Amino acid sequence: MSEIVSTADTLGGAPRIEGRRIGVHHIAARVVDGGEAPITVAAEYDLDIADVHRALTYYYDNPEEMRRVQAERQSVPDSVAVVRGPDDLEPKFSPNAKYEAAGRRTRPDSVRIGPRWRRPRCRCRRQRDSDEC
């Protein structure tokens, strides 16, 4: 049987089962919110049924701490950007960016073949620089 522990370097300090990265909130979400049987959760997480019941006991005995953990998990850190629509996205990377930054022009219809950029030949086998194809 394992104890319920909290360490700052694992799961962000959320209470968890000792020796595992399974938080009390993980088990509570599946049993309390999801309506799964504790024996099913124990089997899927490879835990003793006593560990699942111990986690649920901790969940009900410490409601303020569990609300705090849930609020922290649902909040977005300041270092993360929230994307609400296509206007929030940065433009995609251009494959010619390093050449454009160096002031070189590249042909939009050129492809990289080996170490050089070349224009592919057309199927009609006309002259390579012809724009008729």
C-alpha positions in Angstrom: 0.0 0.0 0.0 1.2 3.5 -0.9 0.8 6.8 0.8 -0.5 10.0 -0.7 2.4 12.5 -1.1 3.0 15.9 -2.6 6.4 16.9 -4.0 7.0 20.1 -5.9 8.9 18.4 -8.7 6.2 15.9 -9.6 2.8 16.9 -11.0 3.4 20.5 -10.0 3.0 19.6 -6.3 -0.4 18.0 -6.7 -1.1 15.1 -4.3 -0.3 11.8 -5.9 0.2 8.1 -5.0 3.7 7.6 -3.7 6.1 6.1 -6.3 3.7 6.8 -9.2 2.8 9.8 -11.3 -0.9 9.2 -10.8 -2.5 12.2 -9.1 -5.4 12.0 -6.7 -7.2 14.3 -9.2 -6.7 11.7 -12.0 -8.4 9.0 -10.0 -11.1 11.4 -8.7 -11.9 12.5 -12.3 -12.4 9.0 -13.4 -14.3 7.6 -10.4 -16.3 10.7 -9.2 -16.7 12.6 -12.4 -16.6 9.8 -14.9 -18.6 7.3 -12.9 -16.1 4.4 -13.4 -15.8 1.7 -10.8 -12.8 1.9 -8.5 -11.8 -1.7 -9.4 -11.7 -0.7 -13.1 -9.5 2.3 -12.4 -7.2 0.2 -10.2 -6.8 -2.4 -12.9 -6.1 0.2 -15.7 -3.5 2.1 -13.6 -2.0 -1.2 -12.2 -2.8 -0.2 -8.6 -4.2 -1.9 -5.5 -7.8 -1.2 -4.9 -6.7 0.1 -1.5 -4.6 2.8 -3.3 -7.6 4.0 -5.3 -9.8 4.2 -2.1 -7.0 6.0 -0.3 -6.8 8.6 -3.1 -10.6 9.0 -3.0 -10.5 9.4 0.8 -7.8 12.1 0.4 -10.0 13.8 -2.2 -13.0 14.0 0.1 -10.9 14.9 3.2 -9.1 17.8 1.6 -11.7 19.7 -0.6 -9.9 23.1 -0.5 -6.7 21.6 -1.7 -8.4 19.6 -4.4 -10.3 22.8 -5.6 -6.9 24.6 -5.7 -5.3 21.8 -7.7 -8.2 21.8 -10.1 -8.1 25.6 -10.5 -4.3 25.5 -11.2 -4.8 22.7 -13.8 -7.6 24.7 -15.6 -5.7 28.1 -15.6 -3.4 29.0 -18.4 0.1 30.1 -17.4 1.3 33.5 -18.4 4.1 32.0 -20.5 1.6 30.2 -22.8 -0.2 32.0 -25.6 -3.9 31.4 -26.0 -5.1 30.9 -29.6 -8.7 32.0 -30.1 -8.8 32.1 -33.9 -6.7 32.2 -37.1 -5.7 35.8 -36.5 -3.8 34.8 -33.4 -1.5 32.4 -35.3 1.8 33.5 -36.6 2.4 33.2 -40.4 3.8 29.9 -41.5 7.4 29.4 -42.1 8.5 30.2 -45.7 10.8 27.5 -47.2 12.7 30.3 -48.9 13.1 32.4 -45.7 16.9 31.9 -45.4 17.4 33.0 -49.0 15.0 36.0 -48.7 16.8 37.0 -45.5 20.1 37.0 -47.4 18.7 39.2 -50.1 18.6 36.4 -52.8 15.6 35.7 -54.9 14.3 32.3 -55.5 12.0 31.1 -58.2 8.7 30.0 -56.9 8.7 27.0 -59.2 12.1 25.8 -58.3 12.7 22.7 -56.3 15.7 21.4 -54.4 17.4 18.5 -56.1 20.6 17.5 -54.4 22.7 20.4 -53.2 21.2 22.9 -55.7 17.9 24.5 -56.5 16.6 23.6 -60.0 13.5 24.1 -62.0 11.9 20.8 -62.9 11.6 19.9 -66.5 8.2 19.9 -68.0 6.6 16.7 -69.4 6.6 17.9 -72.9 10.5 18.1 -72.8 10.6 21.6 -74.2 13.4 24.0 -73.4 13.9 24.3 -69.7 13.5 28.1 -69.4 10.4 28.2 -71.5 7.3 29.5 -69.7 5.0 28.0 -72.3 4.3 24.8 -70.4 
